Amino acid sequence: MSFNFRQTPSVGSGHRVRSSRDSECIPKYRKGSPNEKLSAACTTEAVAQSSNCPARGTKPRPRDERMHQVRIEDVAVAVPSFFATPQLSRWPLPLRIMTNWSCPRTLTTPPTWYEAPHSNSTRLRIAIHGYGLSLAICSLCRNFYTHGWVTGTGGGISIRERCDAHDRIFIAPSGVQKERLQPDNMFVMDFPTKSYLRKPLNLKPSACTPLFMAAFEKRGAGACIHTHSQAAVLCTLLTKGRVWRIGGIEQIKAIPKGYGQEGYMGFFDTLEIPIIENTAHEEDLKDSLEAAMEEFPNTCAILVRRHGVYVWGDTVWKAKTQCESLDYLFELGVKMVQLGLDPAAPIAAVEED
């Protein structure tokens, strides 16, 4: 099928473009369009799985002429949304559109309109508007890998995107090494209906998904991070009870006061993180995690004994800040115990010489 970029904001039927093996997946610009000279910038990465890109020597399948124009007016903001100043001037920015009905391609110019089969217009919109969040998950997972938090295929992250038009959850896949994640590996779920809008082939959503959903539903979180931090695991082993505590440390000021409260904790406060017991399967932790949320409404994290930690925040960047700050406190707490110090002990008075 040939895809056409149009500059006119009308919605209607597209026009047929003669296609062949060589031109089937090359975008066609309408004659006279300002983008006509830039057509060479749009390249096809793979065409093997497209139903409308037949193998050599076979007849192409009949094309559906019913076309629906999908507006991507937010492409400059939605695609590089994790950058500080997303602007059109940032283009060319590689944008890989992955759908199960079209040939994947890389766009190097921000088109105004994109023509797509009507029944799949939502999938195209997701592919474009969700690219920034998917790429942000990849970037964060690589960052967490360098910290040793997500070795092997362990750990994960999920981000919730809420606006007037939609409410979606972006979920990293299961069984993929976190430093090798790609944007088209992400699952996209419609939060109100809990149905998947995008399901990559041959991949499964993270086994942590039920626990991520608990953070979104019980705490209204914008993102949830799960790590297998060694410091977090050691804290659960050094703590015999159900709560890990630390106080009198400056980094505590990076932790919010609690759900529904404004501001952050202070230097003289004692941070308490509940600990739940591990289970054989990740999804079986959901009930005990939700129970801990009810018992400790002010916590923004839950430790899992001999396993790791779940951290959530109002936004993905707040969740990242809290996760980094907590890991600092976990590591410091372990070292304090090694030195015979109690992490939760009151600040001792300074001895005079």
C-alpha positions in Angstrom: 0.0 0.0 0.0 1.2 3.5 -0.7 1.0 6.1 2.0 0.5 9.7 1.3 1.4 12.8 3.3 -1.1 15.6 2.8 -1.0 19.3 3.7 -4.8 19.8 3.5 -6.8 19.5 6.8 -9.8 17.9 5.2 -11.0 14.4 6.0 -12.0 12.2 3.1 -11.0 9.4 0.8 -7.5 9.1 -0.3 -6.4 8.6 -3.9 -5.0 5.5 -5.4 -1.3 5.5 -6.3 0.2 2.9 -8.7 2.4 0.6 -6.7 5.1 -2.0 -7.4 7.5 -4.1 -5.5 10.0 -1.2 -5.5 7.6 1.6 -4.7 5.1 -0.2 -2.4 6.6 1.0 0.8 7.9 4.4 -0.3 5.8 7.4 0.8 4.2 9.3 -2.0 3.8 13.1 -1.7 1.1 14.9 -3.6 2.5 16.8 -6.5 3.3 20.3 -5.6 3.6 19.6 -1.9 6.4 21.3 0.0 7.5 17.9 1.2 7.8 16.5 -2.3 11.5 17.2 -2.4 11.9 15.5 0.9 10.4 12.2 -0.2 13.9 10.6 -0.2 14.2 11.2 3.5 11.4 8.7 4.3 12.9 5.2 4.1 11.6 1.8 4.7 13.3 -0.4 7.3 11.4 -3.6 6.8 8.6 -4.8 4.5 8.6 -8.6 5.0 5.6 -8.8 7.3 3.4 -6.3 5.5 0.3 -7.9 3.9 0.4 -5.3 1.2 4.1 -5.8 0.4 4.0 -9.1 -1.4 6.9 -11.3 -2.1 8.5 -11.1 -5.5 6.5 -12.8 -8.2 3.2 -12.8 -6.3 0.2 -10.6 -6.9 -0.5 -7.8 -4.5 -3.7 -8.2 -2.4 -6.6 -5.8 -3.3 -6.2 -2.5 -1.6 -8.8 -0.9 0.6 -9.4 2.6 -0.8 -11.2 3.7 2.3 -8.7 6.1 3.9 -8.8 8.0 7.1 -6.5 11.0 7.8 -4.9 11.0 11.2 -3.9 14.4 12.5 -0.5 14.4 14.2 -0.3 18.1 15.1 1.4 17.2 18.4 4.2 15.2 16.7 6.8 17.8 17.7 5.8 17.5 21.4 4.6 14.0 21.6 7.6 12.3 19.9 10.5 13.9 21.8 8.4 14.7 24.9 11.3 13.6 27.2 13.5 16.4 25.9 13.7 19.7 27.7 12.5 21.8 24.8 10.6 19.8 22.2 10.3 21.9 19.1 10.0 21.4 15.4 13.6 22.6 15.1 14.7 19.3 16.6 13.8 17.5 13.5 15.0 15.5 11.7 14.3 13.0 14.5 14.1 9.3 13.6 10.5 8.2 14.1 9.8 4.5 13.5 6.1 3.9 13.0 5.3 0.3 13.8 1.8 -1.0 13.1 0.5 -4.5 12.2 -1.0 -3.2 8.9 1.7 -0.9 7.4 5.3 -1.1 6.4 7.5 0.3 9.2 9.4 3.3 8.2 11.6 6.1 9.5 10.3 9.6 9.2 12.7 12.5 9.1 10.3 15.3 8.6 7.2 16.0 10.7 4.2 15.6 8.3 1.0 17.5 9.0 -1.4 14.7 8.0 -0.9 10.9 7.5 -3.4 8.8 5.6 -4.2 5.4 7.0 -6.9 2.8 6.8 -9.8 3.9 8.9 -10.0 0.8 11.1 -6.3 1.2 12.2 -6.1 5.0 12.6 -6.0 4.6 16.4 -3.0 2.3 16.2 -1.2 4.8 14.0 -2.0 7.6 16.5 -0.6 5.5 19.3 2.5 4.7 17.4 3.3 8.4 16.8 2.1 10.0 20.0 3.5 7.2 22.3 7.0 7.2 20.8 8.4 9.7 23.3 7.2 7.7 26.3 8.4 4.4 24.8 11.8 5.9 24.1 11.9 7.3 27.6 11.3 3.8 29.1 14.2 2.5 27.0 16.5 5.3 28.1 15.6 4.8 31.8 16.1 1.1 31.7 19.5 1.5 30.2 20.3 4.0 33.0 19.0 1.5 35.6 21.1 -1.2 34.0 24.3 0.8 34.6 23.3 1.0 38.3 23.0 -2.7 38.5 19.3 -2.5 39.3 17.9 -4.5 36.4 20.4 -7.2 35.6 19.4 -10.1 33.4 15.8 -9.4 32.4 14.7 -8.5 36.0 13.0 -5.2 37.0 10.8 -3.0 34.9 9.0 0.3 34.5 5.5 1.5 33.5 4.3 5.0 32.7 0.8 6.3 32.7 -0.2 9.0 30.2 -3.3 11.0 31.2 -5.0 13.8 29.3 -8.5 14.8 28.3 -8.3 12.7 25.1 -7.0 9.4 26.6 -5.6 7.5 29.6 -3.0 5.0 28.6 -0.4 2.8 30.3 3.0 2.1 28.6 4.5 -1.2 29.8 7.9 -2.7 29.1 7.9 -6.3 27.9 8.9 -9.4 29.9 12.0 -11.5 29.1 13.9 -8.7 27.3 17.2 -7.5 28.6 16.6 -3.9 29.8 19.6 -2.4 28.1 18.4 -3.8 24.8 14.8 -2.5 24.8 13.5 -0.7 21.7 10.5 1.7 21.5 8.5 -0.8 19.4 8.8 -3.4 22.2 6.4 -1.5 24.4 2.9 -2.5 25.2 0.2 0.1 25.3 -3.0 -0.4 27.5 -6.1 1.6 27.6 -6.4 2.2 31.3 -10.3 2.5 31.7 -11.0 -0.7 29.7 -7.7 -2.6 30.6 -7.5 -3.7 27.0 -4.3 -3.6 25.0 -4.1 -1.1 22.2 -0.7 -2.3 21.1 0.8 -5.8 21.6 4.2 -6.4 20.0 4.5 -9.8 18.3 6.3 -12.6 20.1 6.5 -10.6 23.4 4.6 -10.7 26.7 3.9 -7.7 29.0 6.0 -7.4 32.1 5.1 -9.9 34.9 5.1 -6.8 37.1 2.0 -5.4 35.3 -0.5 -6.3 38.1 1.7 -4.5 40.7 2.2 -1.5 38.4 -1.6 -1.3 38.1 -2.0 -1.4 41.8 0.2 1.8 42.0 -1.9 3.5 39.3 -5.2 2.5 40.9 -4.5 2.9 44.6 -2.2 5.9 44.5 -3.0 7.6 41.2 0.7 7.3 40.3 2.1 8.5 37.0 4.8 5.9 36.9 6.0 2.9 38.8 9.5 1.5 38.8 10.6 -2.0 40.0 14.3 -2.7 40.6 16.4 -5.7 41.9 18.8 -3.4 43.7 21.3 -5.3 45.9 21.1 -2.6 48.5 17.3 -2.9 48.7 17.6 -6.7 49.0 20.2 -6.4 51.8 18.0 -4.0 53.7 15.2 -6.6 53.8 17.7 -9.2 55.0 19.1 -7.0 57.8 15.6 -6.1 59.0 13.8 -8.8 61.0 10.5 -6.9 61.2 8.1 -5.7 58.6 9.3 -2.1 58.3 12.7 -0.7 57.3 13.6 2.7 58.9 16.2 5.4 58.6 16.4 8.9 60.0 18.5 12.0 60.3 19.9 11.8 56.7 19.7 14.8 54.3 18.6 12.6 51.3 15.3 11.9 53.1 14.2 15.4 52.0 13.8 14.0 48.4 10.9 11.7 49.6 7.3 13.1 49.5 5.3 13.2 52.7 2.7 10.9 51.6 -0.3 10.2 49.4 -2.6 13.3 49.2 -0.1 15.5 51.2 1.8 18.4 49.9 5.6 18.8 50.3 8.4 16.5 51.3 9.9 14.9 54.3 12.4 16.8 56.5 15.9 16.2 57.8 14.6 15.3 61.3 11.9 12.9 60.0 12.2 9.1 60.1 11.5 7.3 56.8 9.6 4.0 57.0 9.4 1.6 54.1 7.1 -1.5 54.6 8.5 -5.0 53.7 6.3 -7.7 52.2 7.3 -11.4 51.7 8.3 -12.7 48.3 6.3 -15.2 46.4 7.2 -17.8 43.7 5.5 -15.7 41.0 5.7 -11.9 40.6 2.0 -11.4 40.0 1.1 -13.2 43.3 2.6 -10.2 45.2 -0.4 -8.0 44.2 -2.6 -8.7 47.2 0.2 -8.2 49.8 1.4 -5.1 48.1 -2.1 -3.5 48.1 -2.5 -4.5 51.8 0.8 -2.7 52.6 -0.4 0.4 50.7 -3.5 0.4 52.9 -1.6 -0.1 56.1 1.1 2.5 55.2 -0.7 5.2 53.2 2.2 7.6 53.4 4.8 5.3 51.7 5.9 5.8 48.1 7.7 2.5 48.0 7.4 -1.1 49.2 10.4 -3.5 49.7 10.0 -7.2 48.8 12.2 -9.4 51.0 15.0 -11.2 49.1 13.6 -9.6 45.9 13.8 -5.8 45.4 11.7 -2.7 45.6 8.7 -1.0 44.0 8.7 2.8 43.8 6.0 5.1 42.4 5.6 8.8 41.8 3.2 11.4 40.4 5.3 11.6 37.2 8.0 9.4 35.7 10.7 11.9 36.7 9.5 12.1 40.3 9.5 8.3 40.4 13.0 8.3 39.1 14.2 10.9 41.7 12.6 8.9 44.5 14.0 5.6 43.3 17.5 7.0 43.1 17.2 8.7 46.5 15.8 5.5 48.2 18.6 3.4 46.7 21.1 5.9 48.2 19.4 5.5 51.6 19.3 1.7 51.3 23.0 1.6 50.5 23.9 4.0 53.3 21.7 2.0 55.7 23.6 -1.2 54.9 26.9 0.5 55.5 25.7 1.9 58.8 24.8 -1.5 60.0 28.2 -2.8 59.0 29.8 -0.1 61.1 27.6 -1.0 64.1 25.3 2.1 63.7 21.5 2.1 63.8 20.1 3.8 60.7 17.0 4.8 62.6 18.7 6.0 65.8 18.1 9.6 67.0 20.8 12.1 66.1 23.3 11.9 68.9 24.5 15.1 70.6 28.0 16.3 69.5 30.6 15.5 72.2 32.7 18.5 73.4 36.4 18.1 73.3 
